[in-house]
């Protein structure tokens, strides 16, 4: 079993930055998990944001490419999402996801609000 806890959300003005963290605990060999971030805006379906497999293998949704950076620190069992040049449309609850073969785990989410 893997427990995921996100942190780092909050209120930020358009153009600002935030860094989200997701710490994994439990019976986990963290470096073998594929780690992703998803988000869900009010009234919308949850959507994929970014995925990282190894430290140099990452993919991004078109909506965030060039503005967001996903990274991981396997020694700390933590994945990060650096979000720059934030826009009001980035407002959502951001969820961390860990996947390994057929198993998938979710965190409880952290709210990000981009507003002036």
LOTI-684234 format. One record per residue (C-alpha): x, y, z; residue number from 1; chain. Coordinates in nm, 2 decimals. Layout:
// LOTI-684234
+--------+--------+--------+-----+--------+
|      u |      v |      w | num | chaine |
+--------+--------+--------+-----+--------+
|      X |      Y |      Z | NUM |      A |
...
+--------+--------+--------+-----+--------+
END
This chain:
// LOTI-684234
+--------+--------+--------+-----+--------+
|      u |      v |      w | num | chaine |
+--------+--------+--------+-----+--------+
|   0.00 |   0.00 |   0.00 |   1 |      A |
|   0.12 |   0.35 |  -0.09 |   2 |      A |
|   0.01 |   0.67 |   0.08 |   3 |      A |
|   0.05 |   1.00 |  -0.11 |   4 |      A |
|   0.03 |   1.34 |   0.06 |   5 |      A |
|   0.03 |   1.66 |  -0.15 |   6 |      A |
|   0.13 |   2.00 |  -0.03 |   7 |      A |
|   0.22 |   2.34 |  -0.16 |   8 |      A |
|  -0.11 |   2.46 |  -0.30 |   9 |      A |
|  -0.25 |   2.80 |  -0.23 |  10 |      A |
|  -0.36 |   3.13 |  -0.38 |  11 |      A |
|  -0.13 |   3.30 |  -0.63 |  12 |      A |
|  -0.17 |   3.59 |  -0.87 |  13 |      A |
|  -0.16 |   3.54 |  -1.25 |  14 |      A |
|   0.20 |   3.51 |  -1.36 |  15 |      A |
|   0.31 |   3.38 |  -1.03 |  16 |      A |
|   0.47 |   3.05 |  -0.93 |  17 |      A |
|   0.40 |   2.76 |  -0.69 |  18 |      A |
|   0.58 |   2.44 |  -0.62 |  19 |      A |
|   0.37 |   2.14 |  -0.53 |  20 |      A |
|   0.51 |   1.84 |  -0.34 |  21 |      A |
|   0.39 |   1.48 |  -0.31 |  22 |      A |
|   0.54 |   1.26 |  -0.05 |  23 |      A |
|   0.50 |   0.89 |  -0.07 |  24 |      A |
|   0.50 |   0.65 |   0.23 |  25 |      A |
|   0.42 |   0.29 |   0.31 |  26 |      A |
|   0.55 |  -0.02 |   0.14 |  27 |      A |
|   0.70 |   0.16 |  -0.15 |  28 |      A |
|   1.01 |   0.13 |  -0.36 |  29 |      A |
|   0.96 |   0.48 |  -0.49 |  30 |      A |
|   1.20 |   0.48 |  -0.78 |  31 |      A |
|   1.00 |   0.21 |  -0.97 |  32 |      A |
|   0.68 |   0.39 |  -0.96 |  33 |      A |
|   0.56 |   0.61 |  -1.25 |  34 |      A |
|   0.46 |   0.94 |  -1.09 |  35 |      A |
|   0.21 |   1.18 |  -1.23 |  36 |      A |
|   0.01 |   1.50 |  -1.15 |  37 |      A |
|  -0.35 |   1.54 |  -1.25 |  38 |      A |
|  -0.59 |   1.83 |  -1.19 |  39 |      A |
|  -0.96 |   1.88 |  -1.16 |  40 |      A |
|  -1.12 |   2.22 |  -1.21 |  41 |      A |
|  -1.47 |   2.29 |  -1.08 |  42 |      A |
|  -1.74 |   2.13 |  -1.30 |  43 |      A |
|  -1.48 |   1.95 |  -1.51 |  44 |      A |
|  -1.33 |   1.61 |  -1.54 |  45 |      A |
|  -0.99 |   1.53 |  -1.39 |  46 |      A |
|  -0.72 |   1.58 |  -1.65 |  47 |      A |
|  -0.36 |   1.46 |  -1.68 |  48 |      A |
|  -0.09 |   1.73 |  -1.63 |  49 |      A |
|   0.25 |   1.56 |  -1.63 |  50 |      A |
|   0.43 |   1.23 |  -1.58 |  51 |      A |
|   0.78 |   1.14 |  -1.48 |  52 |      A |
|   0.93 |   0.79 |  -1.51 |  53 |      A |
|   1.30 |   0.84 |  -1.46 |  54 |      A |
|   1.47 |   1.16 |  -1.37 |  55 |      A |
|   1.51 |   1.25 |  -1.73 |  56 |      A |
|   1.20 |   1.11 |  -1.88 |  57 |      A |
|   0.90 |   1.34 |  -1.84 |  58 |      A |
|   0.59 |   1.43 |  -2.04 |  59 |      A |
|   0.35 |   1.72 |  -2.02 |  60 |      A |
|   0.00 |   1.81 |  -2.13 |  61 |      A |
|   0.00 |   2.08 |  -2.40 |  62 |      A |
|  -0.17 |   2.32 |  -2.17 |  63 |      A |
|   0.12 |   2.33 |  -1.93 |  64 |      A |
|   0.42 |   2.26 |  -2.15 |  65 |      A |
|   0.69 |   2.52 |  -2.11 |  66 |      A |
|   0.54 |   2.65 |  -1.79 |  67 |      A |
|   0.54 |   2.34 |  -1.55 |  68 |      A |
|   0.82 |   2.11 |  -1.46 |  69 |      A |
|   0.78 |   1.77 |  -1.30 |  70 |      A |
|   1.07 |   1.63 |  -1.10 |  71 |      A |
|   1.14 |   1.36 |  -0.85 |  72 |      A |
|   1.38 |   1.30 |  -0.56 |  73 |      A |
|   1.39 |   0.92 |  -0.51 |  74 |      A |
|   1.59 |   0.95 |  -0.19 |  75 |      A |
|   1.31 |   1.15 |  -0.04 |  76 |      A |
|   1.02 |   0.95 |  -0.20 |  77 |      A |
|   0.89 |   1.28 |  -0.33 |  78 |      A |
|   0.77 |   1.42 |  -0.66 |  79 |      A |
|   0.74 |   1.79 |  -0.73 |  80 |      A |
|   0.55 |   2.01 |  -0.97 |  81 |      A |
|   0.71 |   2.35 |  -1.03 |  82 |      A |
|   0.44 |   2.58 |  -1.18 |  83 |      A |
|   0.55 |   2.91 |  -1.34 |  84 |      A |
|   0.36 |   3.17 |  -1.53 |  85 |      A |
|   0.03 |   3.06 |  -1.37 |  86 |      A |
|  -0.30 |   3.15 |  -1.54 |  87 |      A |
|  -0.65 |   3.16 |  -1.40 |  88 |      A |
|  -0.73 |   2.85 |  -1.60 |  89 |      A |
|  -0.47 |   2.66 |  -1.40 |  90 |      A |
|  -0.71 |   2.69 |  -1.10 |  91 |      A |
|  -0.79 |   2.34 |  -0.98 |  92 |      A |
|  -0.74 |   2.07 |  -0.72 |  93 |      A |
|  -0.41 |   1.90 |  -0.81 |  94 |      A |
|  -0.37 |   1.53 |  -0.74 |  95 |      A |
|  -0.06 |   1.32 |  -0.72 |  96 |      A |
|  -0.07 |   0.97 |  -0.87 |  97 |      A |
|   0.16 |   0.67 |  -0.84 |  98 |      A |
|   0.13 |   0.38 |  -1.08 |  99 |      A |
|   0.30 |   0.04 |  -1.10 | 100 |      A |
|   0.17 |  -0.22 |  -1.34 | 101 |      A |
|  -0.20 |  -0.25 |  -1.26 | 102 |      A |
|  -0.19 |  -0.07 |  -0.93 | 103 |      A |
|  -0.25 |   0.30 |  -0.89 | 104 |      A |
|  -0.27 |   0.53 |  -0.59 | 105 |      A |
|  -0.40 |   0.88 |  -0.54 | 106 |      A |
|  -0.34 |   1.15 |  -0.29 | 107 |      A |
|  -0.61 |   1.37 |  -0.14 | 108 |      A |
|  -0.53 |   1.67 |  -0.35 | 109 |      A |
|  -0.42 |   2.03 |  -0.29 | 110 |      A |
|  -0.60 |   2.34 |  -0.41 | 111 |      A |
|  -0.44 |   2.58 |  -0.64 | 112 |      A |
|  -0.62 |   2.91 |  -0.71 | 113 |      A |
|  -0.48 |   3.16 |  -0.95 | 114 |      A |
|  -0.66 |   3.49 |  -0.91 | 115 |      A |
|  -0.59 |   3.86 |  -0.88 | 116 |      A |
+--------+--------+--------+-----+--------+
END
